[in-house]
Amino acid sequence: MPQTETGQQDSLRKPPAALPSPDVARLRRRAVTATVVGNFVESFDWLAYGLFAPLFAERFFPSADPTTSLLGAFAVLGVGVLARPLGGILLGRLADRHGRKPALLLAITLMTAGSVLIGSTPTYQRIGMLAPVLLLGARLAQGISSGGEWPAAAAYLMELAPRHRRGLYGSLFSLTTAAGAFTAAMLGGALTGLVGSEAMEAWGWRVPFLIGGMLGLVLLALRSRITESEVFQREVSSRPTRSSLWEVLSTHRRQVLRSILLVAGMATVGSTWTSVIPAMGQRLAPAGTMFWVVVCATAVMILLQVPIGLLVDRVGGRRFLVLASLLFATGGSWAYLAMNGRFTSLLLAYGSGVVYLVCVTTVLPMLLAEIFPPQVRALGIGLPYALTSAVLGGATPLLATYLGKNGPSGWFIAAVVVAVLLGIPATAASPARRPWASRSRPAPSAPDRTAVSEGR
């Protein structure tokens, strides 16, 4: 008989586990590190593309109009984003059928290969149309990786997290995302100051992608040493049948719809604030200014990550997400419309999106993991996450670039705000917390060292 969602929610609220042994704690730290560092590499590569796209756009899409070249570069970005549903399905099924670890290994392999290919592909002047084709292939590989990396990592991380520390563990996602953006921007600003704008357009833009490839190889070695999720071993691996796309869409269709609404804001703001805003800032401000804007904004947020995670654990993820959405709908839209070439203006505009992304990426792993049972958790998270990211994340960079040709567009930011506010009814539709649920059950006979388990 299919499990009820209320049962799933109740099972997530077990009493705190006994303190783990030193060996278990060490393995957990290793697994958490290898998981969240993948977010660092993905964020580094993704923001590097947005920051450096104005520098290499004409190298792959030569045109008399710089905006046309930039549209070509963002069209490739959009195609890569459109590949996310494929990654969500393929890697989600792999994670639910064969384990979280194989999916995490494949995801970082694809991301690493894409970075190396972008950094080493000759320009249009040397190999003609093959150059944008190779660029497209690299972004497709990274799009598939991105579609499967975050869901598999979110499922794995929440299955490791203690019940009362899911917000803190979720903040590690945001921490590594901000750290990846910080590193990419710091590298861009330092390179521009060292070699100059002409050298950056000639060859300097390749450096971050080659560094991203090397970071991916290190992460691949780290992930090869992690152990499989205990939840998967205990509750999924022994099942005679494993998850399927049909099961997710038929049995859990309401949960899929709720997940889409929850992810809509993150997908829209994420794609805009990590690609379009940096590119727009590059056009509005002197050379190198936007790099330091990103550095300052992300540096502040890195310091606030852990306090935000602890706050989420204290006030609750649903309440926190509603507050973050309302604050961005007002403050973020104003900062975007007021954006100009001044440093403070760019910092406010970019920082507003970064703050929202930090908040939403802290709470989404725990909210989405609670919605789906273990046997379909990775695919259940991956499909709506990747599909929403593909549709909204793929369209918004092109739309923002087109509408923002003469400056920030009110119509565009209005659409972004609508996407952000969709998360509020999805949060309200979630089952209410029943703090007495865990007390109505007898205590388990043995300590439960996992935070997320299947409903009974």
C-alpha positions in Angstrom: 0.0 0.0 0.0 1.4 3.4 -0.9 2.7 5.3 2.1 0.8 8.5 3.2 2.7 11.7 3.3 1.6 12.2 6.9 3.4 8.9 7.7 6.5 10.2 6.0 6.5 13.4 7.9 6.0 11.6 11.2 8.9 9.3 10.6 11.2 12.2 10.0 10.7 13.4 13.6 12.3 10.6 15.5 14.0 11.3 18.8 17.6 12.5 18.5 20.1 9.7 17.9 22.7 8.6 20.3 26.2 10.1 19.9 28.0 8.4 17.1 31.2 6.5 17.7 34.5 8.2 16.5 34.7 6.0 13.4 31.1 6.8 12.5 31.7 10.5 13.1 34.8 10.5 10.9 33.1 8.7 8.1 30.2 11.1 8.3 32.5 14.2 8.1 34.3 12.7 5.1 30.9 12.0 3.4 29.6 15.5 4.1 32.7 17.1 2.9 32.8 15.2 -0.4 29.2 15.9 -0.9 29.1 19.7 -0.3 32.4 20.3 -2.1 30.6 19.2 -5.3 28.4 22.2 -4.9 31.5 24.4 -4.8 32.8 23.1 -8.1 29.4 23.5 -9.8 29.0 27.0 -8.5 32.5 27.9 -9.5 32.0 26.6 -13.1 28.5 28.1 -13.4 29.4 31.6 -12.3 32.7 31.5 -14.2 30.7 31.1 -17.4 28.5 34.1 -16.6 31.4 36.3 -15.5 33.7 35.4 -18.4 31.0 35.1 -21.1 31.4 38.8 -22.2 35.2 38.1 -22.7 34.9 34.9 -24.8 31.5 35.5 -26.5 33.1 37.0 -29.7 35.7 34.2 -29.8 32.9 31.6 -30.4 30.2 33.8 -31.9 31.8 36.6 -33.9 29.5 39.5 -34.7 29.6 43.2 -35.2 27.2 43.6 -32.4 28.6 42.6 -29.0 25.0 42.0 -27.7 24.5 39.4 -30.5 27.6 37.6 -29.5 26.6 37.6 -25.9 23.2 36.2 -26.8 24.9 33.4 -28.6 27.0 32.6 -25.4 23.9 32.7 -23.3 22.0 30.6 -25.8 24.6 27.8 -25.2 24.1 28.4 -21.5 20.3 28.0 -22.0 20.8 24.7 -23.9 22.9 23.4 -21.1 20.2 24.3 -18.6 17.6 22.5 -20.8 19.7 19.3 -20.4 19.0 19.4 -16.6 15.8 17.3 -16.7 17.8 14.5 -18.5 20.3 14.6 -15.7 17.7 14.7 -13.0 16.0 11.6 -14.5 19.2 9.6 -15.3 21.2 10.4 -12.2 18.1 10.3 -10.0 17.2 6.8 -11.1 20.8 5.8 -10.7 20.8 7.1 -7.1 17.5 5.4 -6.2 18.4 2.1 -7.9 22.1 1.6 -7.4 23.0 4.1 -4.6 23.7 7.8 -4.0 27.5 7.3 -4.4 27.5 6.2 -8.1 25.3 9.1 -9.0 27.6 11.6 -7.2 30.6 10.1 -8.9 29.1 10.3 -12.4 27.9 13.9 -11.8 31.3 15.3 -10.9 32.9 13.3 -13.8 30.6 15.1 -16.3 31.1 18.5 -14.7 34.9 18.1 -14.8 34.9 16.9 -18.4 32.8 20.0 -19.4 35.2 22.4 -17.7 38.3 21.0 -19.3 36.6 21.1 -22.7 35.6 24.7 -22.4 39.1 25.7 -21.2 40.8 23.9 -24.1 38.5 24.4 -27.1 40.0 26.5 -29.9 38.1 29.6 -31.0 35.9 30.1 -34.1 38.8 31.8 -35.9 40.8 28.6 -35.7 38.3 25.8 -36.2 35.2 27.5 -37.4 31.8 26.1 -36.5 33.3 23.3 -34.6 34.2 25.7 -31.8 30.6 26.6 -30.8 29.7 22.9 -31.3 32.3 21.8 -28.8 31.2 24.6 -26.4 27.7 23.4 -26.7 28.8 19.8 -26.0 30.6 20.9 -22.9 27.6 22.8 -21.5 25.3 19.8 -22.3 27.6 17.6 -20.1 27.6 20.1 -17.4 23.8 20.6 -17.7 23.3 16.8 -17.2 25.7 16.9 -14.2 23.9 19.9 -12.7 20.5 18.3 -13.1 21.6 15.2 -11.1 24.3 16.6 -8.8 22.1 18.7 -6.5 19.2 16.2 -6.0 21.5 13.3 -5.3 23.7 15.4 -3.0 20.6 16.8 -1.2 19.1 13.3 -0.6 22.5 11.9 0.6 23.2 14.9 2.9 19.8 14.8 4.5 20.1 11.1 5.1 23.3 11.8 7.0 22.1 14.8 8.9 20.9 14.5 12.6 17.2 15.4 12.9 17.8 18.6 14.8 20.7 19.8 12.5 19.1 19.6 9.0 19.1 23.3 8.6 22.8 23.5 9.6 23.7 20.7 7.1 21.6 22.5 4.4 23.6 25.7 5.1 26.7 23.8 4.0 25.1 23.7 0.5 24.9 27.5 0.6 28.3 27.9 2.1 30.0 25.9 -0.7 27.9 27.7 -3.3 29.0 31.1 -2.1 32.5 29.9 -1.7 32.5 28.7 -5.4 31.2 32.1 -6.6 33.7 33.9 -4.3 36.6 32.0 -5.7 35.5 32.4 -9.4 35.1 36.2 -8.9 38.3 36.6 -6.9 40.2 34.7 -9.6 38.6 36.9 -12.3 39.4 40.1 -10.5 43.0 39.1 -9.8 43.6 37.9 -13.3 42.3 41.1 -14.8 44.5 43.2 -12.5 47.6 41.0 -13.3 47.4 40.5 -17.1 45.0 43.3 -18.3 41.8 43.2 -20.2 43.4 42.4 -23.6 45.1 39.3 -22.3 41.9 38.3 -20.5 40.0 38.4 -23.8 42.8 36.6 -25.6 43.5 33.7 -23.2 42.8 34.6 -19.6 39.2 33.5 -19.7 40.4 29.9 -20.1 42.1 29.8 -16.7 39.1 29.4 -14.4 37.7 26.5 -16.5 41.0 24.6 -16.4 41.2 25.2 -12.7 37.6 24.0 -12.4 38.7 20.8 -14.2 41.5 20.2 -11.7 39.2 20.8 -8.7 36.8 18.3 -10.2 39.5 15.6 -10.3 40.3 16.2 -6.6 36.6 15.9 -5.8 36.4 12.7 -7.8 39.1 11.2 -5.6 37.3 12.3 -2.4 33.9 10.9 -3.5 35.4 7.6 -4.4 36.2 7.1 -0.7 32.7 7.8 0.8 30.4 5.1 2.0 26.8 4.5 0.8 23.9 6.1 2.6 22.7 3.9 5.5 19.1 4.7 4.6 19.7 3.4 1.1 21.3 0.2 2.4 18.6 -0.5 4.9 15.4 0.6 3.2 16.0 0.7 -0.5 18.7 -1.8 -1.6 16.7 -4.8 -0.3 13.5 -3.9 -2.3 12.7 -6.2 -5.2 11.6 -3.2 -7.3 13.2 0.2 -7.5 12.0 3.7 -8.5 10.8 4.6 -11.9 9.7 7.8 -13.6 6.1 6.4 -13.9 6.0 5.8 -10.1 7.1 9.3 -9.3 4.6 10.9 -11.8 1.7 8.8 -10.8 2.0 8.0 -7.1 3.7 11.2 -6.1 2.3 13.8 -8.6 1.2 16.2 -5.8 4.6 16.1 -4.3 6.1 16.8 -7.7 3.9 19.8 -8.2 4.7 21.2 -4.8 8.4 20.7 -5.4 8.2 22.6 -8.7 6.6 25.6 -6.9 9.3 25.4 -4.2 12.2 25.4 -6.7 10.7 28.1 -9.1 12.2 31.0 -7.2 15.7 29.4 -6.8 15.8 28.5 -10.5 14.8 31.9 -11.7 17.0 34.0 -9.4 19.9 31.6 -9.6 20.1 31.7 -13.4 19.7 35.5 -13.5 22.0 36.4 -10.6 24.8 34.0 -11.5 24.9 34.9 -15.2 22.9 37.9 -16.4 23.6 40.3 -13.5 27.4 39.7 -13.7 27.3 40.2 -17.5 25.2 43.3 -17.1 27.6 44.7 -14.5 30.5 44.1 -16.8 28.8 46.3 -19.4 27.8 49.1 -17.0 30.9 49.3 -14.8 34.6 49.7 -15.6 36.6 46.6 -16.3 37.1 44.3 -13.3 34.5 46.1 -11.1 31.9 43.3 -11.2 34.5 40.7 -10.1 35.0 42.6 -6.9 31.3 43.2 -6.4 30.8 39.4 -6.4 33.8 38.9 -4.1 32.4 41.4 -1.5 28.8 40.0 -1.6 29.8 36.4 -1.3 32.4 37.0 1.3 29.8 38.5 3.6 27.4 35.6 3.0 30.1 33.0 3.7 30.4 34.5 7.2 26.6 34.3 7.7 26.0 30.7 6.4 26.3 28.8 9.6 24.2 31.3 11.7 21.5 31.1 9.0 21.5 27.3 9.2 21.2 27.4 13.0 18.4 30.0 12.7 16.5 27.7 10.3 16.8 24.8 12.8 15.4 27.1 15.4 12.4 28.8 13.6 11.6 26.1 11.0 12.3 25.8 7.3 8.8 26.7 6.1 8.5 29.9 8.1 12.0 30.9 7.1 11.4 30.4 3.4 8.2 32.6 3.5 10.1 35.4 5.1 13.0 35.2 2.7 10.6 35.2 -0.3 8.8 38.3 0.9 12.0 40.2 1.6 13.4 39.5 -1.8 10.2 40.4 -3.6 10.4 43.9 -2.1 14.1 44.6 -1.6 15.5 42.6 -4.5 13.2 44.1 -7.1 14.1 47.6 -6.0 17.8 46.9 -6.0 17.6 45.4 -9.5 15.7 48.4 -11.0 18.0 50.9 -9.4 21.1 49.1 -10.7 23.7 51.3 -12.5 27.5 51.4 -13.0 28.4 52.4 -9.4 30.0 49.9 -7.1 27.4 50.3 -4.3 24.5 50.0 -6.7 25.9 46.8 -8.2 26.6 45.4 -4.8 23.1 46.0 -3.6 21.6 44.4 -6.8 23.8 41.4 -6.8 23.8 41.0 -3.0 20.0 40.9 -2.8 19.9 37.9 -5.1 22.8 36.2 -3.2 21.0 36.6 0.1 17.8 35.1 -1.2 19.7 32.1 -2.8 21.6 31.5 0.5 18.3 31.4 2.4 16.4 29.2 -0.1 19.3 26.7 -0.7 19.6 26.3 3.1 16.0 25.1 3.5 15.2 23.4 0.2 17.2 20.2 0.9 15.3 19.5 4.1 11.9 20.5 2.7 12.3 18.4 -0.5 13.7 15.4 1.3 10.7 15.3 3.6 8.3 15.2 0.7 9.5 11.9 -0.9 10.2 8.5 0.7 13.7 7.0 0.3 13.0 4.7 -2.6 12.1 7.6 -4.9 13.8 10.4 -3.1 16.6 11.3 -5.5 14.4 11.0 -8.6 11.5 12.7 -6.8 13.7 15.7 -6.0 15.7 15.5 -9.3 12.8 15.6 -11.8 11.0 18.7 -10.6 14.3 20.5 -9.7 15.8 19.9 -13.1 12.6 20.5 -15.0 12.0 23.8 -13.3 15.6 24.8 -13.6 15.5 24.0 -17.3 12.4 25.9 -18.2 12.9 29.0 -16.0 16.7 28.9 -15.7 17.2 28.4 -19.4 14.8 31.2 -20.5 15.6 33.9 -18.0 19.2 34.7 -19.1 18.0 35.2 -22.7 14.9 37.1 -21.6 16.8 39.3 -19.2 19.6 40.1 -21.8 17.0 41.0 -24.4 14.8 43.1 -22.2 17.8 44.6 -20.4 19.5 45.8 -23.5 18.9 49.4 -22.4 19.1 48.8 -18.7 17.2 46.8 -16.0 13.6 45.9 -17.1 10.6 46.2 -14.8 8.7 43.6 -16.7 11.5 41.1 -16.2 11.9 41.6 -12.4 8.1 41.4 -12.1 8.2 37.9 -13.6 11.1 37.0 -11.3 9.1 38.1 -8.2 6.1 36.0 -9.3 8.3 32.9 -9.5 9.7 33.6 -6.1 6.3 34.1 -4.5 5.1 30.7 -5.8 7.0 29.1 -3.0 4.7 30.5 -0.4 1.5 28.6 -1.3 3.7 25.5 -1.8 4.9 26.0 1.8 1.4 26.5 3.1 0.2 23.3 1.4 2.7 21.2 3.3 1.3 19.2 6.2 1.3 21.1 9.4 3.9 20.1 12.0 2.5 17.7 14.6 5.1 17.8 17.5 3.2 15.1 19.3 3.6 12.6 16.4 7.0 11.3 17.6 5.7 11.0 21.2 2.8 8.9 20.1 5.2 6.2 18.9 7.2 4.0 21.1 10.9 4.8 21.2 13.0 2.7 18.9 14.8 -0.3 20.4 18.1 0.7 18.9 19.6 4.2 18.3 18.8 5.6 14.9 21.8 7.2 13.4 20.0 8.5 10.3 18.0 11.6 10.0 15.7 10.8 7.1 13.9 7.4 6.9 11.0 5.9 5.1 7.5 6.3 6.6 5.8 3.3 8.1 
